Structure formats: C-alpha cells, structure tokens
Amino acid sequence: MHRVILHVDLNNFYASVECLHRPELRNLPVAVCGDPNLRHGIVLAKNYPAKKFGIKTGEVIWHARQRCPDLVVVPPDYSLYLRFARLAREIYLDYTDQIEPFGIDEAWLDVTNSSILYGNGEKIADEIRTRIKFELGITASVGVSYNKIFAKLGSDMKKPDATTVIIPDNFRELVWPLPASDLLYVGRATEQKLRRYGIKTIGDLASASQYFLHFILGKWGDILWSFAHGQDTTPVAPFGEEGIIKSIGNSTTTPRDLENNNDVKLIIYLLSESVAARMREHGFKCRTVQIHVRGCDLAVFERQGKVAKPTYLSSEIALRAMELFHTNYCWEKPARSIGVRGTDFVTEGTPVQVSLFIDEAERKQREDLEHTVDGLRRRFGHFIIQRGIMLRDRKLTNLNPKDEHVIHPETQGRFLYSQPPK
C-alpha cells in the first residue's frame, strides 16, 4: 500500500494576506518588500497582477518598478503571517497529526491513515483547499502523491487554488518533462553542473547513470537519482517535532557592501556573539559552524565545518566562520549579506574528551566571561559592553542581532534561525 502524502502551498502567501487585510489593493500589482533604506529592498512576495508584469521573488525593488511603474510596495508583517500559518495548521490538524512545515507557507501532511474517514488523498486535498479559501480568505495549491518529493512538485504544477495528483502510474508523464531545477534540493549551482553534462530535465536525471551522478555530485547524485525515480521514503514528522531546535543562527543584510575581509570580520563577530548567546540560553553547544554568504549579484553559497570541541564561545564560532569564508570566497564581487549558524548540537553538560593541546582552564574562564557578558546585557542592554573591533565601523556594527530579530521557519521547519526585521 502506497502512502498518501499532501504538500500544501499557500499561494503568494505574504501578498495574499496583505491584500486580504487591505481589500483596496486586491486588483492592483502588489509586492511585499524589505526596507530599501536598510538594503533589504528585494521582493519577498508578489500577487498575481504583479506576476503578470514579470516581477520575480528575489529581485530588487528598483528593477521591479522598471517592469511595473505602478507597483504597490508594502512592508512585511511577519506576526500577521505567522498567525495565518497557525490558522492553516489548525485546519491540517483536523485530518492528521503528521504535519511537517516547509517554511512558513508550506507543509507536508501524511494522510495515509485518514482516508478511511475522509476519503482518498485528492478528496482530502480538495476539502483542505476549500476550507482555507472560506475560513482564511486565501488560496492554496496541493500536491498529492506517494512521497514527499513528488507531492512538493505537484503543489508547484498548478496555481492558484488547484490539486495535482502524481501516482506511480503517471509520474513519468507528469514529472520527467519538468526542468531538473524543479526537483527539491537542485539549486542554481547543481543545475549548472548538470547542464554542463546535458542533463536538463528530471527525465534526463532519471536516465543518467547513478554511478555517473555520484561521480559528479557525490552522495547527492545518488539522492537526486532516487528522487527522479520516485524513490523517497522520508517520513513526515509528527506534529510537534518541528519545534525541536536543530540549529541556531543569525543573518543580516548589511547597510553597505562588504568589500574586504575586515568588513566581513566585523559582521561575523557580531553575528557569532548573537548565535553563541542564544545557544547558551538554550543550554546547547555546537559541533558544526555554517556560513551563508550572498554577493551583491544575489548569488548565494553555504559552507560548513566542524569545530575542534563542542562550543558556545563566540570567539571560536567566529574563528571557524572566518576560516570557512577565507577558504571559499574569492572576492570577485562584494558581499551584501552574511549568516552564521551553529548546528550539530550537544547539551551543555555532555561529557567531552579532555584535550592535551587545549588549555581547559583558560577555556573555562572564557566561558565564564561570556556568561558574565550575557548577564550584563540582560540587565543594562546589549550595547553596555562590546568588543573593541566593533568601533571600527559603527555603520556596520550598530546592530543588536540577538534581540532585534524575527524568527522565521526554515526549510525543514526545524531551525531557530533569524535575521533583523526588515
């Protein structure tokens, strides 16, 4: 018996919620955008009238206005979007407790055991779409399939307010003609690498040798080959498990382009202090540090690396982040956004092998010092004590990323990751 997996995607979510609350905008081209004065001036979401002008998510506001001079730009209201996301979740819970968020506006549902009560997957999907439309006032597209990968593809195939069913008998006709970039986890860099070898569609990916894909992509080649063949047994997490913190991070789009390593060092230390403080609050130490870098051309890369010992010391996190940056960024163009994340957690009290090459007493003193800094900042505010390096450029470092942030659900709904409000 095949599983019945739904993927629900709330259509143009941010823009739809804004138009619902401001009906006078409903028939106008609308884009939800960050604050251009803080260099967050990109399109986060757009409604269908704006989409007709070719406006794309992620493009800068000035470029969007060139496409559509009458574009109405509104700032994001994340508290409002989170409220609607919770209301949608309450609808999903009427059908299953196996709900796994995929960002704020998407979720997988496993309704395999619900069909006895509510009918087959397509009937459940249609009922959920109807309820979202009449109870929330927005629309959703739903993919129905026997695995998470194809369910996600299905929700993207017909928009708005539609249900697409992908089953073992029809996935070759529906899925294989799609661009390889439509497959989950095929990003820009992977797509470009595949194109160099003539692999342009999901069908090309399925037809390629698994050994060849492993040769050019490593283990991801094996995974993508399996996905293209509909071989995905990843379970949908039961409701509640998505709250487990798997990583803690901060990112920021800087007030000006970062042009050299000294600029980057300022931001990485600033973000690392926030990440470390939040890990200490939760009683975690990380074994892996990740960085996220976006250039001024909006090209993005992420890298990660292990640390010598589990840590919640900001200096150790910053040092590893800087090493990752130096190794992987070649300064062809300035950087405009950086993120730092700690992951692969152990609890603070987890026993760790003592090293002969690390001064454990000195390291304990640094941990005590950072706890003291936490206490001072809680009592007197973030700016009561700072590193001297922060005085080099107050325009870049006049930011409190720990307190001035909005929590955003990440791709798997399991990250505690944040960025300053836009």
N, C-alpha and C positions, 0 to 999 in steps of 0.2 A: 504493500500500500504506500503510495507516494504521500509525502507531506503536503499540506496546503499552507503556503506562505503568502501573505499580503505585504506589499510595500505601499504605504500611503504617503503621498507627497502633496502638501497643502500648496496650491497654485499661487505663484507670485506672492508668497506669504506676507512679507513686510508691507508691500504696496497694497495688497488686498485689504489688510487690516486698517491701514491708513485711510483708504477710500471708503471703507465701511463706517469709520468714525467721522469722516468728512465727506458726506454724500455729494457735495458740490464739485468734488474732484473726480467723481467716478468716470465720467466720459472724457476727461482730459488726460493728456500724456503725463504720467506721474513717475518720478523716480525717488526712491529713498536713498539719500546720500549722506556721507560723513561730512564733517566740518572742513571746508577747504582752507580756512584760516589755520587749522591745526594739521594741514596736509593729509587729512583723511578724506579728501574730496573725490571719492570714487563712488560709482553707482553700486549700491548694495542690493537693490531690487527695483524692478520696474513693473508697471501694469501692462496690459495688452495693447492699449493705444500707443504707449511709448515703444513697445516692442515693434510695432508696425513701421516705425521710423528707423529700425535697425539698431536701436540702443541695446547695449550688451552689459550684463553684470560684470563689474570689474573695470570698466573704462572710466576715465577721468571725466569730471563734470563738464569742463570746457569743451571736450570733444563731443560729449553727448548733446550739448547745446548747439554745436555746429550742425548736428544731424536734425535737431528739433529745437528751433529757437523759442518755441512756446512751452518748452518742458517745464513742468511744475516740480520744483525740488523741495522735499520735506526732510527734516532730520529724523533719525531713527528713535523709536521709543521702545527700548528693549523690555521694560517692565510690562508694557501692554502686550508685546508679542509673547512673552513668557506666560502671561495669563491665558491667552488664546491657545497656546501649546498645551497648557494643563487642561483646559476645557476639552480639547480634542482627545487628550489622553483618557479623560473620563468616559468618552464615548467608546474608545477602544476597549476599555476595561469591561464593558458590558458583554464583550464577545470572547475575551481571553485575558489571562494574566501574563502571557508570554509576549511582552512588548519591549522592543529594543529600539531606542531612539537613534536616529542617524542625523544629528544636527537638531536644530530647534523645530524644523518644519517637516521632518520626515521620520517615519518609524516602520520597522518590520513587525508584523503580527503573525504568530503561528496559530492558525485556527483549525488545525487538523482535528482536534477533539471537540470542536464546536459545531461541526457540520450536522451532527445528529439533531441538535436543537434549532439551528438557524439555516440549514441548507448548505449547498456547495459553496466553494470559495467565491465564485462570481456573484452569487446571490448576496453573500455577506458583504462583499466589496461594494455592490450597488447600494445596499442598505446603509453602509457607513457613509458613502458619498452623499446620499440623500439627507442623512441626519446632520452631517457637517454643514451642508448648504442651508438647511432650515433652522438649525439650532445655533449655528455660529455666524451665518451670513457670508461665508466664503466657500470656495470650491476646492475640491481635491481630485487628484488622479490616482488610481490604484492599479498596481500590477499584481496579478495573481499567478503563482507558479508553484513548482515543487521544490524550489530552492531560493535562497535569498538573492543570489546574483541575478537570476532571470526575473524575479519579482521586481527588483530595482529597475532593470531595463524596461519592464512592462509599464511602470509608472511614468517613465520618460517618453514613451512612444506616442501617446495620445494625450493632448492637453488642449483646453482645460476640461475638468469635470468628466472624466472618462475612465472606463475599466478595460484593461487589456489582459487577456489570458494567454499564458505561454505554458504549454504542456509538452511532454516528451514527443508527441506526435507532430507538433508544428514548430518546434523551436528552430529547426534548421531553416525553414522558410522565413520565419519572423526575425530571428536573431542574427544569423550568419551574414546577411547583406549589410548589416549596420557597420559603421566605422569602428575600427578597433578602439578608438578613443572613448567610445560609449561604454566600454566594459569597465566595471568598477576597478579602481586602482591602476588604470592605464593613464598616467599623467602625460604632460607635454614631452618630457624627456624620453619616456618609454615609447610614446607614439613615434617620435622622430627616429629613434633607433630601429623600431620595427619597419618604418617606411624605407629606411636605407636598404633593407633586405626584401623589399617588395611586399611586405605584409601590411595591407591597408584596411582590411575588414576583419570582423570576428571570424568569418568563414576562412579567410587566409590563415588566421591564427590557429584555427582548429585543424586545418590541413597541413600545417607545418609539422616537422618532426619535433617531438618532445625533447629529444636529445639536443637538437639544434637550438631550441628556445632556451634550454638550460645552459647551453654554451654561451649564449649572448646575454642572458638576463639572470643567470644563476637560479636560485630556488624560485624566484618569482616567475621564471619561464615555465617551470612545472605547474605552478599555481594557475597562471593565466591559461595554459593549455587545458587544464582541467575545467576551469570556468567556461571556456569556449565550448566544451563538450557537455556542459550542464552538470558537471560533477562537483557539487558543493553540498557538503553535509553539515556545514556550520550551523549550530543550533541558534535559535532566537532566545536571548536571555530572558528569564522570567522577570516580571515587573518588580522593580526594587533593586535588582542587581546593578542597574546602570548607575546607581548612586555611588558605587564603590570607587574610591579615588585611585586611579591608576597613574596619574601624573599631575604635577602642579607646574604651571608656567605663567609667564607674562610676556606680552609683546607690545611694541609701540611703533607707531609711525612717527618719525622724528620731525621736529619743526623745520629742519633743513636737511639737505642731503648729507650723508656721511661720506667724507672724501678721503679719509686715511685711517690707519689703524688706531691712532689716538682717539679719533672721534668714536670709533666702534668700541674701544675700551671703556670709554665713559658710559655708554649705553649698556654694555654688557655687565659692568659692575652695578649699575643702577638696577637692572632687572634681576641680577643674581641675588642682590640683597633682599628684594621682594620675595623671590622664589624660596630662598633659604628661610626667611622669617615665617612664611606660610607653612613650610614643611615642619618647622619647629612647633608651630601651633598645633598641627595635626599629629605630632609625635612620629614623623617619618624621617628616614634618611634615604637618599637616592644612591643607586649604584651606577646609573647612566645619566649623562647630560646630553640634551639635544639642543640644537640651534635651528632657527628658521630665519632665513635671510631673503628679503625681496629687494631687487635692484630698482633703480629709477625707471627701468623699462618694464617693471612689474614682473620680470622673470623671477621665479622662486626656487630655492633649493633648501633641503633639510639634511642635516648630518647629525650623527650621534656617536658617542664614545663612552667607554667605561671609565670610572674613576678608580684610583688605587684602593680606596676603602670607602664603605658607605659614609655619606657625609650630609650634613646640613649647614656646612660652613660656606658663607657667601664667597670667600676668597678662593676656596677650592673649586666651587662651581664655576666662578668667573674664569679661573685659570684654564679649566678644561674647555670651556666655551670658546675662549680666545684661541686655544690650540686648534680647535676644530675650524674656527674661522680662518686662521692663518693658512691652514693646510688646504682649504677648499675654495677660498675666494681670491681671484686673480686681479681685481680692481680694473677690469675693462670698463666698468661704469660705476658711478657712485651707488651706495646703498641708501634706501629710504625707509626700510622697516626691518626690525630685528626682534626675534623672540628667543627666550631662553626657557628651557623646561627641564625639570628633574623627574626621572621616572625609574622604574625597576626598584620599587621601594622595599625596605625592611623597616620594622618598627625600631624606635629609638633604643630600646633595651635589648635588641637582638645581640647575642654574643658574637664577637668578631675576633679572628685570629690576631694576636699582637704581632707587630712587625718589628724586626731588629733594626730596620732602616728608617723608622719614623719615631720622632720624639713624642711619645704618647702623652707625657706630662704637659709639654708645650701645647699640644693639640687640644688637650682638655682645657687648658687656660683660654685658648681661643674660643672654644665652645661656650665657656662661662662668660667670656667677654660679649659674645653675640647675644646671649640670653639677657645680659645686663642692658645692652643697647635696645633690645626688644622692650624691656620694662620702661626705660626712659622715654621711648617713643610712644608707648601706650599712655604714659602719664602726661607728657608735655608736647606731644605731636611729633610728626615724622622728621621735621627739619631741625629739631633740637640738637641733633648730632649727625654729622655726615663725614664721609671721607674727604680728605683734603683734595683729592683728584677731582671732586665734583665742582670745585671752584674754577676750574679751567675754562668752562663754558657754561654759564648759568642758563643760557637759552636752551641748551640740550638737556641739562640735568635738573631743571626746575619742575620736577615731576615726582609725585608720590605714587608709584605704580601699585603698591600694596593696597592702599585704601581707595584710590581713585580708579576703580576698575569695575567692569561689568562682567559677570560670569556668563560665558557662552557655552552651551553644549557643543562638544566636539564631534568629530565624525562618527565615532562609535558610541557617543553619549556617555563616555566613561572618564572623561578628563576634566579636571578642575583647571581650566585654562582661561586666562583673562587678558584684557587689554584696556587701556584707558578709555573712558567714554568718548564717543565721537560728538 
